[in-house]
């Protein structure tokens, strides 16, 4: 099942005035049996409030907050996360990231996760919602060193379909890269134009407004774990799981962001014990 078009076509810069710039830099380190948020720096409206330890000292959980609640044309958001050797960090968000209609300027989001040897990062944000007319350039890059591991996902919802809105205009350029040392473990790039016929293509979205990718990387998944993942199915829409060298990739395509998140969470419950040696404990923020 293909959910994106693999093409290179970056959104051009526009001459409209710059919007709000926000930057968040986090560094996690392992101190004996404890993972700590050793450094954090923010510029503008992007931050984490505190380090949480719902599972004990080994896993440091943070909730990334964007107080304005929405992203408009010209805004630029940058997140850089460094996890030192043997650290275990879990990052999530309190709600959907809303990208509003633009009159011309492009809004940009650039996230880089650097994961040190023996470390694990869980990147579990809620969905990205693009309003009709939004112009977005969204990049996520994960760099794994040595035997570092990743469990992460990305879910996109085109248009406020609950209100009858479709993604009839605007453009999204999206990039996801997972690199292990000098090897590209997974790469996908998509350019989606609002209202285009490509959105109806069976090879791309087949008219579905929601799509997502989940990647577990840095370790080979055995046949039992693969079979358990393939036995899971979304409550609506379609899902598929592929095993690659040093990575497992799951895809979703359907009409409901919550169904995508629930599907990926069911896979996370299988994959987390295999990659982290820990049972899955859903972040409390998911229940609010």
Residue pairs with C-beta under 8 A, 6 or more apart in sequence:
1 238
1 239
1 240
1 251
1 253
2 203
2 204
2 251
3 204
3 205
3 211
3 212
3 213
3 251
3 252
3 253
4 174
4 188
4 189
4 190
4 192
4 204
4 211
4 213
5 190
5 191
5 192
5 198
5 204
6 188
6 189
6 190
7 189
7 190
7 191
8 189
9 173
9 191
10 137
10 173
11 106
11 135
11 136
11 137
11 171
11 173
12 106
13 106
14 104
14 105
14 106
16 73
16 74
16 103
16 104
16 105
17 74
17 105
18 74
18 76
18 105
19 72
19 73
19 74
19 75
19 76
19 105
19 107
20 44
20 45
20 68
20 72
20 74
20 75
20 76
21 43
21 44
21 75
21 76
22 42
22 43
22 44
22 45
22 46
22 66
22 75
22 76
22 77
22 78
23 41
23 42
23 43
23 44
23 46
23 77
23 78
23 79
23 80
24 40
24 41
24 42
24 43
24 46
24 47
24 48
24 64
24 78
24 79
24 80
25 39
25 40
25 41
25 42
25 79
25 80
25 81
25 82
26 37
26 39
26 40
26 48
26 62
26 79
26 80
26 81
26 82
26 89
26 91
27 37
27 38
27 39
27 40
27 81
27 82
27 83
27 84
28 35
28 36
28 37
28 38
28 60
28 81
28 82
28 83
28 84
28 87
28 89
28 119
29 35
29 36
29 38
29 84
29 87
30 36
30 84
30 85
30 86
30 87
30 88
30 119
33 57
33 58
34 57
34 58
35 57
35 58
35 59
35 60
35 87
35 88
35 89
36 51
36 60
37 48
37 51
37 60
37 62
38 84
40 47
40 48
45 66
45 67
45 68
46 64
46 65
46 66
46 77
46 79
47 64
47 65
47 67
48 62
48 63
48 64
48 65
49 63
49 65
50 62
51 60
51 61
51 62
52 60
52 61
52 62
52 63
53 59
53 60
53 61
54 61
54 281
54 283
54 284
55 61
55 278
55 281
58 88
58 278
59 88
59 89
59 90
59 278
60 87
60 88
60 89
60 90
61 89
61 90
61 91
61 92
61 283
62 89
62 90
62 91
63 91
63 92
63 93
63 94
63 283
63 285
64 79
64 91
64 92
64 93
64 125
65 93
65 94
66 77
66 93
66 97
69 95
69 98
70 98
70 99
70 100
71 77
71 97
71 98
71 99
71 100
71 107
71 109
71 136
72 100
72 102
72 107
73 100
73 102
73 103
73 104
73 105
73 106
73 107
73 135
74 102
74 105
74 106
74 107
75 107
75 108
76 107
76 108
76 109
76 110
77 108
77 109
77 110
78 109
78 110
78 111
79 109
79 110
79 111
79 112
80 111
80 112
80 114
81 89
81 91
81 111
81 112
81 113
81 114
81 121
82 114
82 116
83 89
83 113
83 114
83 115
83 116
83 119
83 120
83 121
83 148
84 116
84 119
85 116
85 117
85 118
85 119
86 116
86 117
86 118
86 119
87 116
87 119
87 120
88 119
88 120
88 121
88 276
89 119
89 120
89 121
89 122
90 121
90 122
90 124
90 283
91 121
91 122
91 123
91 124
91 125
92 124
92 125
92 126
92 283
92 285
92 286
93 125
93 126
93 285
94 126
94 285
94 288
95 126
96 126
96 127
96 128
96 129
96 157
96 257
97 109
97 125
97 126
97 127
97 128
97 129
98 129
98 131
99 107
99 128
99 129
99 130
99 131
99 134
99 136
100 131
100 134
101 131
101 132
101 133
101 134
101 170
102 133
102 134
102 135
102 170
104 135
105 135
106 135
106 136
106 137
107 134
107 135
107 136
107 137
108 136
108 137
108 138
108 139
109 136
109 137
109 138
109 139
110 139
111 139
111 140
111 141
112 141
112 142
112 143
113 121
113 123
113 140
113 141
113 142
113 143
113 150
113 152
114 143
114 145
115 121
115 142
115 143
115 144
115 145
115 148
115 149
115 150
115 218
116 145
116 146
116 148
117 145
117 146
117 147
117 148
118 146
118 147
118 148
119 148
119 149
120 148
120 149
120 150
120 151
120 218
120 275
120 276
121 142
121 148
121 149
121 150
121 151
121 152
122 150
122 151
122 152
122 268
122 272
122 276
123 140
123 142
123 150
123 151
123 152
123 153
124 151
124 152
124 153
124 268
124 283
125 153
125 154
126 155
126 261
127 155
127 156
127 157
127 210
127 212
127 257
127 260
127 261
128 136
128 138
128 154
128 155
128 156
128 157
129 156
129 157
129 160
129 257
130 136
130 156
130 157
130 158
130 159
130 167
130 170
130 172
131 159
131 160
131 165
131 170
132 159
132 160
132 165
132 166
132 167
132 168
132 169
132 170
132 194
133 168
133 169
133 170
133 194
134 167
134 170
134 172
135 170
135 171
135 172
136 170
136 171
136 172
136 173
136 174
137 172
137 173
138 172
138 173
138 174
138 175
139 174
139 175
139 176
140 152
140 154
140 175
140 176
140 177
141 175
141 176
141 177
141 178
141 179
142 150
142 152
142 177
142 178
142 179
142 215
142 217
143 179
144 150
144 178
144 179
144 180
144 181
144 185
144 217
144 218
145 181
146 181
147 218
147 219
148 180
148 218
149 216
149 217
149 218
149 219
149 275
149 276
150 178
150 215
150 216
150 217
150 218
151 214
151 215
151 216
151 268
151 271
151 272
151 275
151 276
152 214
152 215
153 212
153 213
153 214
153 215
153 264
153 268
154 176
154 212
154 213
154 214
155 210
155 211
155 212
155 252
155 257
155 260
155 261
155 264
156 172
156 174
156 210
156 211
156 212
157 209
157 210
157 257
158 166
158 167
158 172
158 192
158 194
158 199
158 209
158 210
159 165
159 166
159 167
159 168
159 209
161 209
161 255
166 195
166 209
167 192
167 194
167 195
167 199
167 209
168 194
168 195
169 194
169 195
170 193
170 194
171 191
171 192
171 193
171 194
172 190
172 191
172 192
173 189
173 190
173 191
174 188
174 189
174 190
174 191
174 192
175 188
175 189
175 190
176 186
176 187
176 188
176 189
176 213
176 215
177 184
177 186
177 187
178 184
178 185
178 186
178 187
178 215
178 217
178 247
179 185
180 217
180 218
180 246
183 246
185 215
185 217
185 244
185 245
185 246
185 247
186 215
186 217
186 244
186 247
186 249
188 213
192 198
192 199
192 204
192 205
193 199
198 204
198 205
199 205
199 207
200 206
200 207
205 211
205 253
206 253
208 237
208 253
208 254
208 255
209 255
210 237
210 252
210 253
210 254
210 255
210 256
210 257
210 259
210 260
211 251
211 252
211 253
211 254
211 260
212 251
212 252
212 260
212 264
213 249
213 250
213 251
213 252
214 249
214 250
214 251
214 252
214 264
214 267
214 268
215 247
215 248
215 249
215 250
216 247
216 248
216 267
216 271
216 275
217 246
217 247
217 248
218 246
218 247
218 275
219 246
219 274
219 275
220 245
220 246
221 229
221 243
221 248
221 271
221 274
222 274
225 248
225 270
225 271
225 274
226 241
226 243
226 248
228 270
229 241
229 248
229 250
229 267
229 270
229 271
230 241
232 239
232 263
232 266
232 267
232 270
233 239
233 263
234 252
234 254
234 259
234 260
234 262
234 263
235 259
235 262
235 263
236 254
236 255
236 256
236 259
237 252
237 253
237 254
237 255
237 256
237 259
237 260
237 263
238 252
238 253
238 254
239 250
239 251
239 252
239 253
239 263
240 250
240 251
241 248
241 249
241 250
241 267
242 248
242 249
242 250
242 251
248 271
250 263
250 264
250 267
252 259
252 260
252 263
252 264
254 260
265 282
265 286
268 280
269 280
272 278
272 279
272 280
273 279
273 280
